[in-house]
Amino acid sequence: MILPLNSMDTNVWHDFIEGKYQYEILRGRISFIDPETKKARSGNNSGTVIVYFRKRIDIRRKN
């Protein structure tokens, strides 16, 4: 799921996502494609977070 970065500062985020699912914060601003013109639209003024609805796993290697 693609969400605005400021959604991480809500009770819903902390109740349902944080600590339960993996997520990734994207660097910079992303542009979305306009479905009519098929061109990138500018104007995204928020950061973006992608939530992966699978259990959170620790990817650090253990030696």
C-alpha positions in Angstrom: 0.0 0.0 0.0 1.3 3.5 -0.9 0.7 6.0 1.9 1.7 9.6 2.5 4.6 9.8 5.0 2.5 11.8 7.5 0.3 8.8 8.0 3.0 7.4 10.2 2.0 9.9 12.9 -1.5 8.6 13.5 -3.0 6.2 16.0 -4.2 4.0 13.2 -0.6 3.5 12.0 0.6 2.6 15.5 -2.3 0.4 16.2 -2.4 -1.6 13.0 1.0 -1.3 11.1 3.9 -0.4 13.3 5.7 -3.5 14.6 3.3 -5.8 12.7 4.2 -5.3 9.0 7.3 -4.3 7.0 7.4 -0.8 5.5 9.8 1.3 3.5 10.2 5.0 3.5 11.1 6.3 0.0 13.7 9.1 -0.4 12.6 12.2 -2.1 9.2 12.8 -3.7 7.7 10.4 -6.3 5.7 11.4 -9.3 2.5 9.5 -10.2 1.5 8.9 -13.8 -1.6 10.7 -15.0 -3.9 7.9 -16.4 -5.1 10.2 -19.2 -1.9 11.7 -20.5 0.4 8.8 -19.4 2.9 11.4 -18.2 4.4 12.0 -14.8 2.5 14.5 -12.7 4.4 16.9 -10.5 3.1 18.4 -7.3 3.5 15.6 -4.8 4.4 17.6 -1.7 4.6 14.7 0.7 7.0 11.9 1.4 5.9 8.4 0.7 5.9 5.2 2.7 5.2 1.7 1.2 3.6 -0.9 3.5 4.1 -4.6 2.7 1.4 -6.6 4.3 3.5 -9.5 5.4 4.8 -10.2 8.8 7.7 -8.1 9.9 11.0 -10.0 9.8 14.5 -9.1 11.0 16.8 -9.1 7.9 20.0 -8.6 9.9 22.3 -11.6 9.6 23.2 -13.5 12.7 26.8 -14.8 12.8 
